[in-house]
Amino acid sequence: MERSDKMKIGTKILILFLTLNFLSCKGSAQEIETKESKTEVESSGTIKSTFPKPIGIINDYGKVFTELQRTELSKLLYYYDIETTRQIVIITIDSIKPYQNIQKYAVDIGNEWGIGNAEKNNGLTIVVCNPCRQIGIATGTGTELILTDEICKNVIEETIIPEFKNGDFYDGIKKGVTELIKKWK
């Protein structure tokens, strides 16, 4: 298959994806009903957490991005997934309850949602809780061979947090994702 044919197919897939993404939004502000994490106690006495349902590559439950920003991030992550089969999902949320640790929350929601290819275990989950003032990056076991905890921590501290301190969540996430993609070679 020629490169131009691949580009045409990629363009058609992108148009379909963006159309579906726009149809899933109500109005200019994402007015999707946020289903907070709920705690259920099983008969064995253990706590089971349920997460909101995924709505795409960008799950802006915390409403920190504009519609245009969600679209731009979606394009970046969608093309990266098409080129590499590596999936990056961004989740903004208002609470991580009943969790105390956002990193554990990111790992568990990434596993429950099945982020990444199951065989390659190559997902990356970025969770931002603005009211909690926390961010976590969880990697699949295949991803963590390249993007170690130390690399993810450095990207958070050196790239994302400085933008967040200026109140710019979009630039923080976009620059952080771009840096992670560069390091994920």
C-alpha positions in Angstrom: 0.0 0.0 0.0 1.4 3.4 -1.0 2.0 6.1 1.5 -0.7 8.4 -0.1 -3.2 5.5 0.4 -2.2 5.2 4.0 -2.6 8.9 4.5 -6.1 8.8 2.9 -7.2 6.0 5.2 -5.7 7.8 8.2 -7.5 11.0 7.2 -10.8 9.2 6.8 -10.4 7.5 10.2 -9.5 10.9 11.8 -12.6 12.5 10.3 -14.8 9.6 11.6 -13.1 9.8 15.0 -13.5 13.6 15.3 -17.1 13.4 14.1 -17.9 10.8 16.8 -16.0 12.9 19.3 -18.0 16.0 18.5 -21.3 14.2 18.5 -20.5 12.9 22.0 -20.2 16.4 23.4 -23.3 18.4 24.4 -22.7 22.1 23.7 -19.4 24.0 23.9 -18.7 23.0 27.4 -18.4 19.3 28.0 -21.6 18.6 29.9 -21.2 14.9 30.3 -22.6 13.6 33.5 -19.7 13.0 35.8 -20.1 9.8 37.7 -17.9 10.1 40.8 -16.0 7.1 42.1 -18.3 5.2 44.4 -17.3 2.9 47.1 -19.0 -0.4 47.4 -18.4 -2.9 50.2 -18.5 -6.5 49.0 -19.8 -9.3 51.2 -16.2 -10.3 52.0 -15.7 -6.8 53.6 -13.3 -5.6 51.0 -13.7 -2.2 49.3 -14.4 -2.2 45.6 -14.0 1.1 43.7 -16.0 1.9 40.6 -14.6 4.5 38.1 -16.4 6.8 35.7 -16.9 5.3 32.2 -14.3 6.2 29.6 -15.5 8.7 27.0 -12.4 8.7 24.7 -8.8 9.4 24.7 -9.4 12.7 26.6 -11.7 12.2 29.7 -12.2 15.8 30.9 -14.4 15.1 33.9 -12.7 18.0 35.8 -13.5 20.4 32.9 -10.1 21.9 32.7 -9.8 22.0 28.9 -11.8 23.9 26.3 -13.4 22.1 23.5 -10.6 23.2 21.1 -8.0 22.0 23.5 -9.7 18.6 23.9 -9.8 18.3 20.1 -6.1 19.2 19.7 -5.0 16.8 22.4 -7.2 14.1 20.9 -5.6 14.5 17.5 -2.1 14.3 18.9 -2.8 11.2 20.9 -4.9 9.6 18.2 -2.1 10.0 15.6 0.4 8.7 18.0 -1.7 5.6 18.7 -2.1 5.0 14.9 1.6 5.3 14.3 2.8 3.2 17.2 -0.1 1.2 18.7 0.8 2.9 22.0 -2.2 4.4 23.7 -2.1 7.5 26.0 -5.3 8.4 27.9 -5.7 11.7 29.8 -8.2 11.9 32.7 -9.1 15.0 34.6 -11.2 14.4 37.7 -12.5 16.3 40.7 -11.9 13.6 43.3 -10.0 10.3 43.7 -12.0 9.1 46.6 -11.9 6.5 48.2 -8.2 6.6 47.1 -5.6 8.6 49.0 -2.8 8.1 46.3 -3.4 9.4 42.8 -0.7 7.0 41.5 -2.7 4.0 42.7 -5.9 5.5 41.3 -4.1 6.0 37.9 -2.9 2.4 37.9 -6.3 1.0 38.8 -8.3 3.1 36.4 -5.9 2.3 33.6 -6.2 -1.4 34.3 -10.0 -1.3 34.6 -10.4 0.7 31.4 -7.9 -1.5 29.6 -5.7 1.3 28.3 -3.1 0.1 25.8 -2.8 -3.1 23.8 -3.4 -6.1 26.1 -0.7 -8.2 24.5 1.9 -5.5 24.5 0.6 -3.8 27.8 1.7 -0.5 26.3 -0.7 2.0 27.8 0.0 5.2 29.5 -2.6 6.8 31.8 -2.3 10.4 33.0 -4.7 11.5 35.8 -5.0 15.1 37.0 -7.1 16.0 40.0 -7.1 19.8 40.1 -8.9 20.2 43.5 -6.6 17.6 45.0 -3.6 19.3 43.4 -2.2 15.9 42.3 -1.1 14.3 39.1 -0.2 10.7 38.4 1.2 8.8 35.5 0.6 5.0 35.3 2.4 2.9 32.7 1.6 -0.6 31.5 4.3 -3.2 32.1 5.5 -3.0 28.5 5.6 0.8 28.7 7.5 1.0 32.0 10.5 -0.8 30.4 11.1 2.5 28.6 9.2 5.1 30.6 10.4 4.3 34.1 8.9 5.8 37.2 11.9 8.1 37.4 11.3 9.4 33.9 7.6 10.0 34.5 8.4 11.7 37.8 10.9 14.1 36.1 8.4 14.9 33.4 5.8 15.8 36.0 8.2 17.9 38.1 10.1 19.6 35.3 7.6 20.0 32.5 4.0 19.7 33.7 4.0 21.2 37.2 5.7 24.5 36.2 2.8 25.1 33.7 0.2 24.0 36.3 1.6 26.6 38.7 0.9 29.2 36.1 -2.7 27.9 35.9 -2.1 26.5 32.4 -3.3 22.9 32.5 -3.5 22.5 28.8 0.1 23.6 28.1 1.3 21.5 31.0 -0.4 18.3 29.7 0.5 19.0 26.1 4.2 19.6 26.9 4.3 16.7 29.2 2.8 14.3 26.7 5.2 15.6 24.0 8.1 15.0 26.3 6.9 11.5 27.2 6.4 10.7 23.5 10.0 11.8 22.8 11.4 9.6 25.5 9.2 6.6 24.5 11.4 5.7 21.5 
